[in-house]
Amino acid sequence: FASNIGTEHLVGQAGAAASTGLGVMCFEILGGLYLVLLGFLFYPVYRAAGVSTVPEYFEKRFNPACRYIMVALSLAVWVIVRIAAPLYGATLVFRLVLEWDVWVSAALVIGVTLAYGLFGGLAAVMYTDVLQSAIFTTAGIAGCIVIFSHFGGLRNVQTTLDRAGLPHFFDSLRSHDDELYPWPGVLLNVFSGVWYFCTDQVMVQRALASRSLFDAKVGALVGALLKTVVVVAIHFPGVVARAAYEACRESGGKVYPDWCTPSLSDPSKANLAYLLLVVRHFPQGLSGLMVCGWVAAVMSLLDSVLNS
């Protein structure tokens, strides 16, 4: 869970929920199922092969060329997906919430992560990931409670979206002809999902470090359950932000006047949805906890990649 969650969720997935609704939650629910597959199907195979990395398994199962191809593919994906995207999200957080320079914040996050990740090894990474997951989960759930209480609860949010012509925003499994999340396309995500959660070294390394088969299975189940926290902590607040925007627009700026801009119907602007919720409505102590949770999330993801 800690190796998967980063600021790209806080920025990108909250933004997707704000611009398109809860269709994006399907990928998190399926992610939990893929983690169960890792613990109960893939990990026993890796364990029986006696390998310590996924590329090593590919070499044993096929040939050295497969190993090198797997390594090259993994490195390319890690740089583009697992490092660049979270760092971009982290710089948005620091710039909007703390007004820090982009390059200074990126260098700070990388420097601190390198310090304990390289010198402490996998044990340091695992212990800090547990702590960081606790911070992120606590902050996310507390933030969701604050947001819903401030905007009048779930029923008020749904009524506002219905009046705005967005009744589908609470639909998670969409029709086959939906432009963004058709259910056949969501289900076909199984191919990339299995690769990401069950054969990528960053995720598999956590299972390979387990003391026993039982520990690996329990860890996979706990991680799968924690994936549902993302829906509560990230997706629902994104929908609430969209409801605030629609209420402001409908009332001509009389209701929630600070939410008339930016336009959360624009996907490029919707990425700011969760950050704006924190800046505008969170009390000082909780906003600090949220920033700690965000920093913890990106550090967990980066230390997982660096150690892998």
N, C-alpha and C positions, 0 to 999 in steps of 0.2 A: 504494500500500500504506500509506504513512504517513498519507495523508489519510483512509483508511478505518478504521484501527485506533485504538481509544480505550479508555478505562477501562470503557465499557459492554461491551466484549468481555471484559475481565478480570473484571468483576463479573457481568454478565448471562449471557454464554455459558459461562463456567466454572460458574456456578450452574445453568444449564440442563443441562450435562453431568452435574453432581452429582445433580440430581434426576430426570433422565429418560434419561441415557446419551448415546451418541455420535450420535444421530439429528440433532443440531444441526449436526454437521460438514458435512452436505450443503450447507448454505447458504454455507459458506466455499469449498467446492470449486466450487460453481456460480459464486460470486463471481469466482473465477479465470477461468472461462470467459467471463464477462461482460467482464472486462478485456481478454481476447483479442478479443472482438467490438469493443470500443472502439478498439483499436489497428488492427485490420485491416478493419473495416467502417465504423464511424461516423466515425473521425478523417479518413480520406481525403475523406469528404463535406464535413466542416467545413472542411478545408483548401482544397478546391476552391472552396468558397463565399467564401473570403477573410474569414472572420469571426473575431472575438477572444473572443466569448462565445456561449453557447448561445441566450439570448434574442434576440441579434442575428440568429442563423440563422433562428429562428422568424419574425422580422419579414420577412426577405428571402424566405423560402419561402412564408409565408402573408400576414400583415398585421400592422400595429402592435398591434392588440388582442391577438393571440396572444402577442406579446412581453410586454405588460404582465401578462397572465394568468400567463405563465411566471415572471415576476419575483415576483409576489405569492405564487404557490404555493411557489416556492423559499424565499423569506424565511420563510414560515410553517413549512415543514418544517425549515429550518435551526435555528430557535429551539427547536422542540419536540424534534427528533431529534438534531441535530448539536451543539447547545450544552447544552441542559438535561440530557440523559442522560449525556454524558461528565462534566459538572461534578458531577453526583450521584455518579457512580462515583469521581471524584477525591476528593470529600469523605469518602467511606467509607474510602478508602485512608489519607488523612491522619488521620482520626479513630481508626482501629483500629491502624495501624502506628506513627504518630508522636504520637497523642493531641493533635492540633491541633484548634482550634475550626473548625467547618464554614465559617463566614463568612470567617474569616481565611484559610483555605486556598484557598477559591474566589476571593477577591479577589487573593491572591498569584499564582495561576496565570493569571488573566485579565490582571493588570497586566504580568507579565513577557511574556506572549504578545503583548499590544498593543504593548509597547515595541519589540520587534524586528520584528513583523509590519507595523506601520504605517510605521515609519521606514526599515526596510530594503527594503520592497517584496517583490515576488515572488522576486527572487534570494535574499534573506535567508531567506525561507520555504523555498525549495527546498534550499538548503545545509543549513539546520538540520534539515529533514525527513530528509535522507540520514543525518546523524549520529544523529538520534533513532531512526530505523529500525534502525540498526546496534546501538544500545544495547538496544532492545527485543528484537530477534532473539537477540542473544547472551545476554541475561539469561533470556529465556524458555526457550531450549534448555538452558542450564546448570541452570535451576530444575527442568526436567522430569527431567533425569538424577539430580539430588539426590533428588527426590521418589520416583522409582521404586526407587532404590538403598535408600532408607530403609524402604520398605514391602515389600521382598522381591521386586521385579521384576514384570513383566507377568503371569506365570503365577500368582503368588500373589494378585494383585489380582483376576484373573478367577475363580480358585477361590473366593475369598471372596464375590464377587458371585453366583456360581452357588449357593452354599450359602444365600445370603439370598433366593433365588428371583428373582434379577435377571439371568438369562443373556442377556437381550436388550440389556443395556447396551452391548455392543460391536457391536451391529447398527447400521450407518449408514443403509442403505436399508431402511425398514420396509415392512410389508405395507399393502395398500390400506385396511384397516380400523383401522389404528393411530390412537389418539386424538389424538396430538400431531403425528406426522410421517408421515402416509400418503403413499406415493410419488406419487400423482397430484397431491396438494396441493403437494408439494415441487417437482415439475416445472412446475406452473402458476405458481410463483413467478417464472417468467421475465419476466412483465410488469412487476412491481415491480423485479425485478433489473436489467432493461435500463434502466428509468428511472433507477435509483439510480446505476449505474456508467457508463452510456453517454450520458445526457442531462442529468445534474445538473452544474451549473457547477463545483462543488467538485472533482469527479473529472475532468471534461473539460478544465478549465483546465490541468492538468498536461500533457495531451497537446498542447493548443494552444500551449504554450510550447516544444515540441520544436523543435530546429533543422531537422529534416528528417523525412520520412515514415519513413525507416529507424529513426531514433532513437525515434520514437513507437511503432513496432512492437516494438522491442527492450525499451523501457520497459514496455510492456504485458505482454510475455512474462515479464519478471523479476518484475513485480508479481503476476502470476498464480501463479508458482512460490512466491513468498513467502507467498501466502495459505495454502499448505499448512503453513507454520510455525505458524499459529494452532492447527491441530489438535494439534500436538505440544506447543506451549507453553501452551495454555489448556484445550483440551478434555480431553486425557488427565489432567492434574492434577486436574481436576474429578471425573473418574471415580475416581481414586485416593482423593480425599477421601471420597467416598461409601463406598468399600470400607473405609476406616479407621473410619468411623461404624458400618457394619454389623458389623465385627469386634468393636468395643467393645460394641455392643448384644448380640451373640451370646454373648460371654464374660462378660456381666454386669459389665463395667468392668475386667476383668483385662488385656485386650489393648487397647493404645492408650487408656488410661483418660480422657485429656483430650478424646477424640473422641466421647464419648457425648452431648454437647451442643455446639452446637444440633442439632436434628433436621434432617439434610440431605435427608430425604424431603419436607420442607416447602419448596416453591419459594421462599417469601419468606425463609427462613433459609439456603437453599442459596446465595444470592448471596454469602455470606461464605466460601464454600469455599476459594477460592484465597487470600484474605487470611489465613485461619487457617493454611493450609499454610506460608505465609511466616513468620508470627509464631511458630508452634510448632516448626518443623523446619529452617528455613534457618539456616546459620551467619551471623554478623553481617555479614561482607563481602558475601556474596551477597544477603542481605536488603536491604542498602543499594543494591546494583546493581539489584535488582528494583524498589525504589521509584523509582530514577532512570528505569528503563524505563517504569514506569507514568506518571510525570510527563511523560516525553518523548512517550508515546503521546497523552495528552490535549492537550498543547501542539501536537503536529503536527496534530491534528484541528481544534483551535480556530483555529490560524493559517491553515489552509486555508480555513475558513469566512470568517474576517475578511477575508482577501485577496480571496476571490471576490466 
